[in-house]
Amino acid sequence: MNRRISIVAIVLIVAGFYTVRGVYSQATPQAGRKVIKLAGGPVQAPFSDGILVGNTLYLAGRIGLDPKTGKAPEKIEDEIKILLDSEKDVLAAAGMTMDDLVYVQISCTDLSLFDKFNPIYKSYFTTTDYPAREFIGAGSLLRGGHFELQAIAVKK
């Protein structure tokens, strides 16, 4: 038994040595990065709407603000639709759809809005294979928003 363990240990050490030296692993260049910035967004904002790396899109946090007022609409349903429509716009700019989302995080200032959010959210997908998601409580959000959504998408 000890001899078997010794042989396995030697194999692992040799494999690790060659991997570190690059014999078995070749350095691959980082996949190209493409910045997604929607027209009409805040010009001075210190972030992009998304970053596309290979076939993976990292979407910045978004709030469903009325583009005319820059504030959250009075009707929660309108805020949710603005939020999800703007998320669709970022995805479209990267050649993706809502069905390409693999992970969604929603921060919400009032968790009792969970049941209002879900039916509208579900209507934005053409599949029932929804992305992994969390819906978490938040103390407050910018400009009176009730929801902030950030996500990761992978092109199918």
KEKOLNU-115827 format. One line per field, with one value per atom (N, C-alpha, C, CB): z, y, x; residue number from 1; atom name. Coordinates in nm, 2 decimals. Each point is the difference from the previous one (the first is absolute). Glycine has a CB too. Layout:
% KEKOLNU-115827
w <- [Z:...]
v <- [Y:...]
u <- [X:...]
i <- [NUM:...]
at <- [CA:...]
//
This chain:
% KEKOLNU-115827
w <- [0.00:0.00:0.00:0.12:-0.04:0.01:-0.13:0.24:-0.31:-0.13:-0.10:0.05:-0.05:-0.09:0.02:-0.01:0.14:0.04:-0.05:0.20:-0.18:-0.05:-0.15:0.20:-0.27:-0.15:-0.04:-0.02:0.08:-0.03:0.03:0.04:0.07:0.04:-0.10:0.24:-0.28:-0.10:-0.13:0.11:-0.15:-0.13:0.01:-0.04:0.15:0.02:0.01:0.12:-0.06:0.01:-0.14:0.24:-0.31:-0.14:-0.09:0.03:-0.02:-0.08:0.03:-0.02:0.15:0.05:-0.05:0.20:-0.20:-0.04:-0.15:0.17:-0.25:-0.14:-0.04:-0.04:0.12:-0.02:0.03:0.05:0.06:0.04:-0.11:0.25:-0.30:-0.10:-0.14:0.13:-0.14:-0.13:-0.10:0.04:0.00:-0.09:-0.04:0.10:0.00:-0.03:-0.02:0.12:-0.07:-0.01:-0.08:0.22:-0.31:-0.08:0.04:-0.19:0.21:0.04:-0.12:0.16:-0.13:-0.11:0.02:-0.02:-0.08:0.01:0.05:-0.18:0.26:0.06:-0.12:0.21:-0.20:-0.10:-0.01:0.04:-0.16:-0.03:0.08:-0.22:0.27:0.08:-0.09:0.22:-0.22:-0.07:0.10:-0.21:0.21:0.09:-0.06:0.10:-0.03:-0.04:0.07:-0.04:-0.03:0.06:-0.09:0.09:-0.03:-0.07:-0.03:0.10:-0.22:-0.03:0.09:-0.24:0.28:0.08:0.15:-0.18:0.22:0.14:0.05:-0.03:0.16:0.06:-0.05:0.21:-0.27:-0.07:0.10:-0.18:0.30:0.10:0.09:-0.02:0.01:0.09:0.00:-0.04:0.15:0.01:-0.02:0.14:-0.23:-0.02:-0.14:0.25:-0.30:-0.12:0.02:-0.11:0.02:0.01:0.01:-0.12:0.05:0.00:-0.06:-0.02:0.06:-0.06:-0.06:0.17:-0.30:-0.06:-0.01:-0.13:0.18:0.00:-0.06:0.20:-0.33:-0.07:-0.02:0.11:-0.06:-0.01:0.13:-0.18:0.27:0.13:0.02:0.10:-0.06:0.02:0.15:-0.24:0.29:0.14:0.00:0.07:-0.02:-0.01:0.13:-0.15:0.14:0.12:0.07:-0.11:0.23:0.07:-0.07:0.22:-0.23:-0.06:0.09:-0.23:0.22:0.07:-0.10:0.21:-0.19:-0.09:0.01:0.01:-0.05:0.01:-0.13:0.15:-0.13:-0.11:-0.08:0.12:-0.25:-0.07:-0.01:-0.13:0.15:-0.01:0.13:-0.16:0.27:0.13:0.07:0.02:-0.05:0.07:0.14:-0.13:0.15:0.13:-0.02:0.10:0.00:-0.01:-0.02:0.15:-0.24:-0.03:0.13:-0.24:0.24:0.12:0.00:-0.01:-0.10:0.00:-0.01:-0.12:0.22:0.01:-0.13:0.25:-0.31:-0.12:-0.11:0.07:-0.08:-0.10:0.02:-0.03:0.16:0.04:-0.04:0.19:-0.17:-0.03:-0.15:0.20:-0.28:-0.14:-0.06:-0.01:0.06:-0.05:0.04:0.03:0.08:0.04:-0.09:0.24:-0.27:-0.08:-0.15:0.17:-0.21:-0.14:-0.02:-0.02:0.12:-0.02:0.01:0.10:-0.02:0.00:-0.13:0.24:-0.30:-0.14:-0.10:0.06:-0.05:-0.09:0.01:0.02:0.10:0.02:-0.06:0.21:-0.18:-0.06:-0.15:0.20:-0.26:-0.14:-0.06:0.02:0.04:-0.05:0.00:0.09:-0.02:0.00:-0.08:0.23:-0.30:-0.08:0.08:-0.16:0.27:0.09:0.03:0.10:-0.03:0.05:0.15:-0.23:0.28:0.14:0.03:0.02:-0.12:0.01:0.02:-0.14:0.11:0.01:0.15:-0.24:0.32:0.14:0.07:0.00:0.08:0.08:0.15:-0.18:0.21:0.15:0.01:0.05:0.04:0.02:0.15:-0.21:0.25:0.14:0.00:0.06:0.02:0.01:0.15:-0.19:0.20:0.13:0.01:0.02:0.09:0.01:0.14:-0.16:0.16:0.12:0.09:-0.12:0.06:0.07:-0.05:0.02:0.06:-0.04:-0.02:0.12:-0.08:-0.02:-0.15:0.24:-0.32:-0.14:-0.08:0.03:0.03:-0.07:-0.09:0.20:-0.15:-0.07:-0.12:0.21:-0.20:-0.11:-0.11:0.15:-0.11:-0.09:-0.09:0.17:-0.11:-0.06:-0.13:0.22:-0.22:-0.13:-0.11:0.14:-0.12:-0.10:-0.05:0.09:0.00:-0.03:-0.08:0.21:-0.18:-0.07:-0.15:0.21:-0.23:-0.13:-0.10:0.10:-0.05:-0.09:-0.05:0.13:-0.10:-0.04:-0.10:0.22:-0.31:-0.09:0.04:-0.19:0.30:0.05:0.15:-0.17:0.22:0.15:0.06:-0.03:-0.04:0.05:0.04:-0.14:0.25:0.05:0.05:0.06:-0.05:0.05:0.15:-0.18:0.24:0.14:0.05:0.00:0.12:0.04:0.15:-0.21:0.25:0.14:0.01:0.07:0.03:0.02:0.15:-0.17:0.18:0.13:0.05:-0.04:0.17:0.05:0.00:0.14:-0.17:0.00:0.08:-0.23:0.30:0.08:-0.09:0.17:-0.26:-0.09:-0.13:0.19:-0.30:-0.13:-0.05:-0.05:-0.05:-0.06:-0.06:-0.05:0.06:-0.06:0.03:-0.18:0.30:0.04:-0.07:0.04:-0.10:-0.06:0.10:-0.19:0.15:0.09:-0.04:0.03:-0.15:-0.05:-0.06:-0.03:0.05:-0.08:-0.05:0.13:-0.26:-0.05:-0.06:-0.05:0.08:-0.07:-0.04:0.13:-0.24:-0.05:-0.08:-0.01:-0.02:-0.09:-0.10:0.18:-0.31:-0.11:-0.08:-0.02:-0.03:-0.08:-0.13:0.20:-0.31:-0.13:-0.03:-0.09:0.06:-0.03:-0.13:0.14]
v <- [-0.12:0.12:0.12:-0.12:0.12:0.12:0.02:-0.03:-0.08:0.02:0.06:-0.20:0.16:0.06:0.15:-0.22:0.26:0.14:0.08:-0.06:0.00:0.06:0.02:-0.10:0.00:0.01:0.11:-0.24:0.25:0.10:0.14:-0.16:0.17:0.13:0.04:-0.05:-0.04:0.03:0.05:-0.17:0.10:0.04:0.14:-0.25:0.28:0.13:0.11:-0.11:0.08:0.10:0.03:-0.08:-0.03:0.02:0.07:-0.21:0.17:0.07:0.15:-0.22:0.25:0.14:0.07:-0.07:0.01:0.06:0.04:-0.13:0.03:0.03:0.10:-0.23:0.23:0.10:0.14:-0.17:0.18:0.13:0.05:-0.05:-0.04:0.04:0.02:-0.13:0.10:0.02:-0.11:0.23:-0.35:-0.11:-0.05:-0.06:0.05:-0.05:0.11:-0.21:0.32:0.11:0.12:-0.07:0.11:0.12:0.12:-0.15:0.26:0.12:0.04:0.07:-0.05:0.05:0.15:-0.23:0.30:0.14:0.02:0.06:0.05:0.03:0.03:0.09:-0.15:0.03:0.15:-0.23:0.27:0.14:0.05:-0.02:0.15:0.06:0.11:-0.05:0.05:0.10:0.07:-0.14:0.27:0.08:0.03:0.11:-0.13:0.03:0.12:-0.24:0.35:0.13:0.04:0.06:-0.05:0.03:0.15:-0.19:0.23:0.14:0.06:-0.04:0.17:0.06:-0.02:-0.02:-0.06:-0.02:0.12:-0.25:0.25:0.11:0.00:-0.01:0.12:0.00:-0.01:0.14:-0.08:0.01:-0.12:0.24:-0.34:-0.11:-0.08:-0.01:-0.02:-0.07:-0.15:0.19:-0.23:-0.15:-0.02:-0.04:-0.08:-0.04:-0.07:-0.01:0.00:-0.08:-0.15:0.19:-0.23:-0.14:-0.01:-0.07:-0.04:-0.04:-0.14:0.15:-0.16:-0.13:-0.06:0.07:-0.19:-0.07:-0.13:0.12:-0.14:-0.13:-0.01:-0.11:0.01:-0.01:0.03:-0.17:0.23:0.03:0.15:-0.21:0.25:0.15:0.02:0.02:0.08:0.04:0.13:-0.12:0.12:0.12:0.07:-0.12:0.25:0.09:0.01:0.14:-0.10:0.02:0.11:-0.07:0.04:0.10:0.02:-0.07:0.20:0.04:0.04:0.07:-0.10:0.03:0.14:-0.23:0.33:0.14:0.05:0.03:0.05:0.07:0.08:0.00:-0.02:0.08:0.15:-0.21:0.24:0.15:0.07:-0.06:-0.01:0.07:-0.04:0.01:-0.12:-0.05:-0.06:0.17:-0.19:-0.06:-0.12:0.23:-0.31:-0.12:0.05:-0.13:0.06:0.03:-0.03:-0.05:0.11:-0.02:-0.14:0.24:-0.30:-0.13:-0.10:0.08:-0.17:-0.10:-0.09:-0.01:-0.02:-0.08:0.07:-0.10:0.23:0.08:0.00:0.14:-0.13:-0.01:-0.13:0.16:-0.27:-0.13:-0.02:-0.09:0.14:-0.01:0.09:-0.05:0.16:0.09:-0.07:0.21:-0.27:-0.07:-0.11:0.06:-0.15:-0.12:0.04:-0.13:0.24:0.04:0.05:0.06:0.01:0.05:-0.11:0.22:-0.32:-0.12:-0.07:-0.03:0.02:-0.06:0.08:-0.09:0.22:0.09:-0.03:0.18:-0.20:-0.03:-0.14:0.14:-0.23:-0.14:0.01:-0.10:0.17:0.01:0.07:0.01:0.08:0.07:-0.10:0.22:-0.33:-0.10:-0.12:0.07:-0.06:-0.11:-0.11:0.05:-0.02:-0.10:0.04:-0.05:-0.05:0.02:-0.03:-0.05:0.07:-0.03:-0.15:0.19:-0.27:-0.15:-0.04:-0.03:0.13:-0.03:0.03:0.05:0.01:0.02:-0.13:0.22:-0.22:-0.12:0.03:-0.09:0.22:0.04:0.14:-0.15:0.17:0.13:0.02:-0.01:0.13:0.05:0.12:-0.09:0.09:0.11:0.05:-0.09:0.21:0.07:0.07:0.02:-0.03:0.07:0.06:-0.17:0.30:0.07:-0.05:0.20:-0.27:-0.05:-0.14:0.23:-0.33:-0.14:-0.04:-0.05:0.13:-0.04:0.03:0.06:0.00:0.02:-0.13:0.25:-0.35:-0.12:-0.06:-0.05:0.05:-0.06:0.09:-0.12:0.25:0.09:-0.01:0.16:-0.19:-0.01:-0.12:0.13:-0.25:-0.13:-0.01:-0.09:0.12:-0.02:0.08:-0.05:0.17:0.09:-0.06:0.20:-0.24:-0.06:-0.12:0.09:-0.18:-0.12:0.02:-0.11:0.22:0.03:0.04:0.07:-0.04:0.04:-0.11:0.21:-0.33:-0.12:-0.08:-0.01:-0.06:-0.09:-0.14:0.16:-0.19:-0.13:0.00:-0.05:-0.07:-0.01:-0.05:-0.05:0.04:-0.03:0.14:-0.21:0.26:0.13:0.00:0.05:0.07:0.00:-0.02:0.16:-0.19:0.00:0.14:-0.20:0.22:0.13:0.02:0.02:0.09:0.04:0.13:-0.13:0.14:0.12:0.04:-0.07:0.18:0.03:0.14:-0.15:0.17:0.12:0.11:-0.12:0.24:0.11:0.12:-0.07:0.14:0.11:0.12:-0.06:0.10:0.11:-0.01:0.15:-0.10:0.00:0.15:-0.25:0.27:0.14:0.04:-0.04:0.17:0.07:-0.06:0.07:-0.13:-0.05:-0.13:0.23:-0.30:-0.13:-0.10:0.06:-0.16:-0.11:-0.13:0.10:-0.10:-0.12:0.04:-0.12:0.03:0.01:-0.14:0.21:-0.22:-0.13:0.00:-0.04:-0.07:-0.02:-0.15:0.18:-0.21:-0.13:-0.04:0.03:-0.16:-0.06:-0.08:-0.01:0.03:-0.08:-0.07:0.16:-0.28:-0.08:-0.03:-0.10:0.14:-0.02:-0.15:0.21:-0.25:-0.14:-0.04:0.01]
u <- [0.08:-0.08:0.09:-0.18:0.28:0.09:0.07:0.03:0.01:0.07:-0.10:0.14:-0.27:-0.09:-0.02:-0.12:0.11:-0.01:0.13:-0.15:0.27:0.12:0.00:0.12:-0.16:0.00:-0.10:0.06:-0.18:-0.10:0.06:-0.19:0.26:0.06:0.10:-0.04:0.13:0.10:-0.06:0.16:-0.26:-0.07:-0.06:-0.05:-0.01:-0.06:0.10:-0.19:0.30:0.11:0.06:0.05:-0.02:0.05:-0.10:0.14:-0.26:-0.10:-0.01:-0.13:0.13:0.00:0.12:-0.13:0.25:0.12:-0.01:0.13:-0.17:-0.01:-0.11:0.08:-0.19:-0.11:0.05:-0.17:0.24:0.06:0.10:-0.03:0.11:0.10:-0.07:0.17:-0.29:-0.07:0.01:0.04:0.01:0.01:-0.14:0.22:-0.31:-0.13:-0.11:0.06:-0.03:-0.09:0.06:-0.11:0.04:0.04:-0.08:0.06:0.00:-0.07:-0.09:0.19:-0.31:-0.09:-0.03:-0.11:0.11:-0.03:-0.14:0.16:-0.18:-0.13:-0.10:0.10:-0.22:-0.10:-0.02:-0.11:0.08:-0.02:-0.12:0.09:-0.08:-0.10:-0.07:0.12:-0.25:-0.08:-0.08:-0.01:0.02:-0.08:-0.14:0.21:-0.32:-0.13:-0.05:-0.05:0.03:-0.05:-0.12:0.24:-0.35:-0.12:0.00:-0.13:0.08:-0.02:-0.11:0.07:-0.05:-0.10:0.02:-0.15:0.25:0.03:0.08:-0.01:0.03:0.08:0.14:-0.14:0.18:0.13:0.11:-0.10:0.09:0.10:0.00:-0.01:-0.08:-0.01:0.14:-0.26:0.31:0.13:-0.01:0.08:-0.17:-0.02:-0.06:-0.03:0.04:-0.06:-0.12:0.22:-0.31:-0.13:0.03:-0.12:0.23:0.04:0.14:-0.24:0.30:0.13:-0.02:0.13:-0.10:-0.01:0.14:-0.21:0.23:0.13:-0.03:0.10:-0.05:-0.04:-0.15:0.20:-0.26:-0.14:-0.08:0.04:0.03:-0.05:-0.02:0.10:-0.22:-0.03:-0.02:-0.10:0.17:-0.01:-0.08:0.21:-0.33:-0.09:0.01:-0.16:0.18:0.00:-0.13:0.18:-0.18:-0.13:-0.08:0.11:-0.24:-0.09:-0.12:0.07:-0.12:-0.12:-0.11:0.14:-0.26:-0.11:-0.05:-0.07:0.16:-0.04:-0.07:0.20:-0.29:-0.07:0.10:-0.23:0.25:0.10:-0.03:0.05:-0.18:-0.03:0.03:-0.18:0.15:0.02:0.12:-0.24:0.30:0.12:-0.03:0.13:-0.26:-0.05:-0.08:0.00:-0.02:-0.08:-0.15:0.16:-0.23:-0.14:-0.08:0.03:-0.15:-0.09:-0.05:-0.07:0.04:-0.06:0.12:-0.21:0.21:0.10:0.01:-0.04:-0.07:0.00:0.07:-0.21:0.20:0.07:0.15:-0.20:0.24:0.14:0.06:-0.04:-0.03:0.05:0.02:-0.12:0.02:0.01:0.11:-0.25:0.27:0.11:0.13:-0.13:0.14:0.12:0.03:-0.04:-0.06:0.03:0.01:-0.13:0.06:0.02:0.15:-0.25:0.30:0.14:0.10:-0.07:0.04:0.08:0.00:-0.05:-0.07:-0.01:0.09:-0.23:0.23:0.08:0.15:-0.18:0.23:0.14:0.03:0.01:-0.10:0.02:0.00:-0.11:0.02:-0.01:0.12:-0.25:0.31:0.12:0.12:-0.08:0.07:0.10:-0.04:0.07:-0.19:-0.05:-0.06:0.18:-0.24:-0.06:-0.14:0.22:-0.29:-0.14:0.00:-0.10:-0.02:-0.02:0.02:-0.16:0.14:0.02:0.14:-0.21:0.31:0.14:0.05:0.03:-0.12:0.04:0.02:-0.13:0.24:0.03:-0.01:0.15:-0.13:-0.01:-0.05:0.20:-0.30:-0.06:0.00:-0.14:0.18:-0.01:-0.09:0.23:-0.33:-0.10:0.01:-0.15:0.18:0.00:-0.13:0.25:-0.32:-0.13:-0.02:-0.10:0.05:-0.02:-0.11:0.10:-0.19:-0.12:-0.03:-0.09:0.12:-0.01:-0.15:0.21:-0.30:-0.14:-0.04:-0.06:0.15:-0.02:0.04:0.04:0.01:0.04:-0.11:0.15:-0.27:-0.12:-0.04:-0.07:0.10:-0.03:0.11:-0.12:0.24:0.11:0.00:0.13:-0.16:0.01:-0.08:0.05:-0.18:-0.08:0.05:-0.20:0.24:0.06:0.13:-0.12:0.21:0.13:-0.02:0.09:-0.18:-0.02:-0.04:-0.06:-0.01:-0.06:0.12:-0.22:0.33:0.12:0.08:0.01:-0.05:0.07:-0.09:0.14:-0.07:-0.08:0.01:0.04:0.03:0.02:-0.03:0.18:-0.20:-0.02:0.13:-0.24:0.35:0.13:0.06:0.03:-0.08:0.04:0.15:-0.24:0.30:0.14:-0.01:0.07:0.05:0.01:-0.02:0.17:-0.23:-0.04:0.00:-0.13:0.16:-0.03:-0.07:0.20:-0.29:-0.08:0.03:-0.19:0.27:0.05:-0.05:0.20:-0.21:-0.04:0.11:-0.16:0.12:0.10:-0.06:0.09:-0.01:-0.05:-0.06:0.17:-0.09:-0.05:0.08:-0.07:0.01:0.06:0.00:-0.07:0.15:0.01:-0.13:0.24:-0.26:-0.11:-0.14:0.16:-0.17:-0.13:-0.04:-0.07:0.16:-0.03:-0.03:0.15:-0.23:-0.04:0.08:-0.23:0.28:0.07:0.13:-0.22:0.32:0.13:0.03:0.08:-0.05:0.03:0.13:-0.24:0.32:0.13:0.00:0.12:-0.05:-0.01:0.13:-0.25:0.25:0.10:-0.08:0.18:-0.14:-0.06:0.11:-0.19:0.16:0.09:-0.08:0.13:-0.07:-0.07:-0.01:0.09:-0.22:-0.03:0.06:-0.21]
i <- [1:1:1:1:2:2:2:2:3:3:3:3:4:4:4:4:5:5:5:5:6:6:6:6:7:7:7:7:8:8:8:8:9:9:9:9:10:10:10:10:11:11:11:11:12:12:12:12:13:13:13:13:14:14:14:14:15:15:15:15:16:16:16:16:17:17:17:17:18:18:18:18:19:19:19:19:20:20:20:20:21:21:21:21:22:22:22:22:23:23:23:23:24:24:24:24:25:25:25:25:26:26:26:26:27:27:27:27:28:28:28:28:29:29:29:29:30:30:30:30:31:31:31:31:32:32:32:32:33:33:33:33:34:34:34:34:35:35:35:35:36:36:36:36:37:37:37:37:38:38:38:38:39:39:39:39:40:40:40:40:41:41:41:41:42:42:42:42:43:43:43:43:44:44:44:44:45:45:45:45:46:46:46:46:47:47:47:47:48:48:48:48:49:49:49:49:50:50:50:50:51:51:51:51:52:52:52:52:53:53:53:53:54:54:54:54:55:55:55:55:56:56:56:56:57:57:57:57:58:58:58:58:59:59:59:59:60:60:60:60:61:61:61:61:62:62:62:62:63:63:63:63:64:64:64:64:65:65:65:65:66:66:66:66:67:67:67:67:68:68:68:68:69:69:69:69:70:70:70:70:71:71:71:71:72:72:72:72:73:73:73:73:74:74:74:74:75:75:75:75:76:76:76:76:77:77:77:77:78:78:78:78:79:79:79:79:80:80:80:80:81:81:81:81:82:82:82:82:83:83:83:83:84:84:84:84:85:85:85:85:86:86:86:86:87:87:87:87:88:88:88:88:89:89:89:89:90:90:90:90:91:91:91:91:92:92:92:92:93:93:93:93:94:94:94:94:95:95:95:95:96:96:96:96:97:97:97:97:98:98:98:98:99:99:99:99:100:100:100:100:101:101:101:101:102:102:102:102:103:103:103:103:104:104:104:104:105:105:105:105:106:106:106:106:107:107:107:107:108:108:108:108:109:109:109:109:110:110:110:110:111:111:111:111:112:112:112:112:113:113:113:113:114:114:114:114:115:115:115:115:116:116:116:116:117:117:117:117:118:118:118:118:119:119:119:119:120:120:120:120:121:121:121:121:122:122:122:122:123:123:123:123:124:124:124:124:125:125:125:125:126:126:126:126:127:127:127:127:128:128:128:128:129:129:129:129:130:130:130:130:131:131:131:131:132:132:132:132:133:133:133:133:134:134:134:134:135:135:135:135:136:136:136:136:137:137:137:137:138:138:138:138:139:139:139:139:140:140:140:140:141:141:141:141:142:142:142:142:143:143:143:143:144:144:144:144:145:145:145:145:146:146:146:146:147:147:147:147:148:148:148:148:149:149:149:149:150:150:150:150:151:151:151:151:152:152:152:152:153:153:153:153:154:154:154:154:155:155:155:155:156:156:156:156]
at <- [N:CA:C:CB:N:CA:C:CB:N:CA:C:CB:N:CA:C:CB:N:CA:C:CB:N:CA:C:CB:N:CA:C:CB:N:CA:C:CB:N:CA:C:CB:N:CA:C:CB:N:CA:C:CB:N:CA:C:CB:N:CA:C:CB:N:CA:C:CB:N:CA:C:CB:N:CA:C:CB:N:CA:C:CB:N:CA:C:CB:N:CA:C:CB:N:CA:C:CB:N:CA:C:CB:N:CA:C:CB:N:CA:C:CB:N:CA:C:CB:N:CA:C:CB:N:CA:C:CB:N:CA:C:CB:N:CA:C:CB:N:CA:C:CB:N:CA:C:CB:N:CA:C:CB:N:CA:C:CB:N:CA:C:CB:N:CA:C:CB:N:CA:C:CB:N:CA:C:CB:N:CA:C:CB:N:CA:C:CB:N:CA:C:CB:N:CA:C:CB:N:CA:C:CB:N:CA:C:CB:N:CA:C:CB:N:CA:C:CB:N:CA:C:CB:N:CA:C:CB:N:CA:C:CB:N:CA:C:CB:N:CA:C:CB:N:CA:C:CB:N:CA:C:CB:N:CA:C:CB:N:CA:C:CB:N:CA:C:CB:N:CA:C:CB:N:CA:C:CB:N:CA:C:CB:N:CA:C:CB:N:CA:C:CB:N:CA:C:CB:N:CA:C:CB:N:CA:C:CB:N:CA:C:CB:N:CA:C:CB:N:CA:C:CB:N:CA:C:CB:N:CA:C:CB:N:CA:C:CB:N:CA:C:CB:N:CA:C:CB:N:CA:C:CB:N:CA:C:CB:N:CA:C:CB:N:CA:C:CB:N:CA:C:CB:N:CA:C:CB:N:CA:C:CB:N:CA:C:CB:N:CA:C:CB:N:CA:C:CB:N:CA:C:CB:N:CA:C:CB:N:CA:C:CB:N:CA:C:CB:N:CA:C:CB:N:CA:C:CB:N:CA:C:CB:N:CA:C:CB:N:CA:C:CB:N:CA:C:CB:N:CA:C:CB:N:CA:C:CB:N:CA:C:CB:N:CA:C:CB:N:CA:C:CB:N:CA:C:CB:N:CA:C:CB:N:CA:C:CB:N:CA:C:CB:N:CA:C:CB:N:CA:C:CB:N:CA:C:CB:N:CA:C:CB:N:CA:C:CB:N:CA:C:CB:N:CA:C:CB:N:CA:C:CB:N:CA:C:CB:N:CA:C:CB:N:CA:C:CB:N:CA:C:CB:N:CA:C:CB:N:CA:C:CB:N:CA:C:CB:N:CA:C:CB:N:CA:C:CB:N:CA:C:CB:N:CA:C:CB:N:CA:C:CB:N:CA:C:CB:N:CA:C:CB:N:CA:C:CB:N:CA:C:CB:N:CA:C:CB:N:CA:C:CB:N:CA:C:CB:N:CA:C:CB:N:CA:C:CB:N:CA:C:CB:N:CA:C:CB:N:CA:C:CB:N:CA:C:CB:N:CA:C:CB:N:CA:C:CB:N:CA:C:CB:N:CA:C:CB:N:CA:C:CB:N:CA:C:CB:N:CA:C:CB:N:CA:C:CB:N:CA:C:CB:N:CA:C:CB:N:CA:C:CB:N:CA:C:CB:N:CA:C:CB:N:CA:C:CB:N:CA:C:CB:N:CA:C:CB:N:CA:C:CB:N:CA:C:CB:N:CA:C:CB:N:CA:C:CB:N:CA:C:CB:N:CA:C:CB:N:CA:C:CB:N:CA:C:CB]
//
